Structures are given as C-alpha cells and as structure tokens.
Amino acid sequence: MNLTADLTGQTVLVAGNAAAARRAVRRFRTSGATVRTLTSPADFSPGLLDGVVLVAAIDDGDGGWAALPAACRRHGVLLVREPAAVPGGQVTLVGGGPGTEDLLTAGALAALREADVVFYDRLAPHRSLDRLAPGAELVDVGKRPGHHPVGQSEIERLMIESARAGNNVVRLKGGDPFVFGRGGEEVASCAEAGVPVSVVSGVTSAIAVPAAAGIPVTHREVSRMFTVVSGHAPLTEEEHTHLAGLGGTIVVLMGVGTLPQLAAGLRRAGMRADMPVAVVERGYSDSQRTTVSDLADIVTAAATARCKSPAVLVIGEVVRQAGSCREQAAQLAGLAGRLEAV
Ligand code: SAH
C-alpha cells in the first residue's frame, strides 16, 4: 500500500543505524517533519515516543529492534518499515529517457529515490526531481548549446569527489547514458578512480522521439534496419555514401545545425530526392512539433519552420507511416491531441 501523508510540523522517529537511516532522515526532513533519530536499540526508552506520530523502522540488520513494534502498538504510534539506504560511495549513471516521467524506468525511479546527490542534464526529466529524489542535493550540470556551465572533466571530478565523501551519487542523463551521452567516459573515470559505478539504461530519444510523432524506426517490408548517427559535426563523404547505401532508416541526433550538409551529402551519395524526412522537435513536451518534407526540400522546410534543437531527424520511408501510427502512438504516450498534423 502506498500512502501520502502530510507530515509538516509532525514528529517522526527514525530508528536504525546512521548509515542505513540517512536517506529516510533526509526524506522526512524534506517533507517538513521534525525528525528524532534513534541509532541503536540499546538507547530506546518509551519516552522517545512522546509526541511522535510515526516511527520509521529501518531494516539495518540489527536484531535488537524486535521490541520496537510492540512499544509502538502500546503507544498507538504508527510504524512503517523501510529498507536500509543503499551504501554510499558509489555512482549510478541513470538514463532518464526523452524527457517525460512516463518513460523513466523502474530502475531509474529506484536509483533516484535512493540518491544522496543527483547531477542532472538539461535533457533529463529534471522538473520533478524534488519529488523523485526527495531530500537529495540536486546539481544542474546541464549543457546548453553554446553555454557550458560545467565542463565534462569537471562533472566527472565532482561525481567522484561526492562518492568519495560517502554519497550515493546519481548521474541523471537524457535518453540512454551510452547513446551520445558520454556515459562511457564517466564509467571509465569512476573505474579509474576506484569508485564503484553502475549503469541503468534509459529509453533513448533515437527511438522514442520518432515514436512520439508516430514514426516507427523499423516497419515490416519498409525498413529492416535503423542507423543512429550523431550530427554534432558534419559527416565525411565516405559516411554519406555508406549511409545512403544501407537502404534503412537513418536517425540523427544533434542534427539540426548540420542538416544542410547532411541533406546535400546524402543527395550526392545518390539518395532519392523524394526520400521522406521528418524533424521532430522537443519530443514529449507540450510544444512537440513535427516537420515533414523530402530530402530535396527539408532544408528549406526546416528553415521556414525555424526548427531548433533538441530535435531528432528521421530519414527514410518509415516517415510515411506517421499518419497510420500517429493516433496509436499519441494514445500510448498520453499525448492525444498534442501532436501537430504531419
Ligand atoms: N543520450 C541521449 C542523446 C543525447 S544527445 C539519448 O539517448 O536520447 C542529445 C540529442 O538527443 C539532442 O540534440 C536531440 O537530438 C536528442 N533528444 C533528446 N531528447 C530529445 C527530445 N525530448 N526531443 C527531441 N530530441 C531529443
């Protein structure tokens, strides 16, 4: 059972050793409660329950707590049990999906709930972090185009320093940490520093943002492969040739700025001028928008529509499926009525 209680101004007793109870203490403080702590069963006296509305019994493995539930019953105080906090001193890279809370995984939610510190990006679903990581310290290390508040090596240094100080650190990233997310570098630097590190995969925007616009990246008898490309820097002539020769769907991230070079390169490499292209901006937000054209005209269409980052480009016949899949995808994503006509 999951209950929501207003604990503002109420006294809560958290019972459990300090390391195991640290998340619960922080969470109850954040909820506005006055927190009393009891770190060892040997220190228990019934007087500690005076004025207490709730006891949080943390499962810290100490058998001495057995008498606590009976004492709570006698005093008419509610008791809830909680698992011990995850040990500190580690980093978890968490994929936050394409920006909607609906697409956070169960693993991501669990990691956030247990976090002492969260370092998050602009594209990660950060608006509800207060609720998803209650009591955690929230650090914005977001990179915006042309504006780099915290450099990559500085992010890595801060994460490691925080884990070494005993915190359970979550690095929340947009989409999946290993898809153009520099997740590999962050894992490597933690490993090098001797800090335990793990990864919770996320739903990548490369698949989910086209889906939000009703575009399946593969479709029977239309496309049996999809290639995910970074448009951060223009591709080489050889890469254009390879991509055009594959005959499958091409999904481009960070590609708004280099769209003119890509469109021209694919045309030079022999891709048909009438190949459908979609630009899906700000997937899963209230201002999600899809602009569809063909390879010959997409640069003009995107300029006219003033397409901006963040956007996912989709090049391929699957773009034509948008009409038939759109309604279904909208319903699935809870976005009915929000998608623009394509
Ligand atoms: N690791 C991320 C990608 C990081 S690169 C992932 O797996 O999704 C950042 C790029 O992702 C953006 O420039 C854009 O191309 C794309 N992107 C991420 N979220 C997006 C969203 N909600 N809408 C549109 N594009 C998005």
Boltz pocket constraint, residues with backbone or C-beta under 6 A from the ligand:
constraints:
  - pocket:
      binder: B
      contacts: [[A, 97], [A, 98], [A, 99], [A, 123], [A, 173], [A, 174], [A, 175], [A, 176], [A, 177], [A, 178], [A, 179], [A, 180], [A, 181], [A, 203], [A, 204], [A, 205], [A, 206], [A, 209], [A, 252], [A, 253], [A, 254], [A, 255], [A, 280], [A, 281], [A, 282], [A, 283], [A, 284], [A, 309], [A, 310], [A, 311], [A, 312]]
      max_distance: 6.0
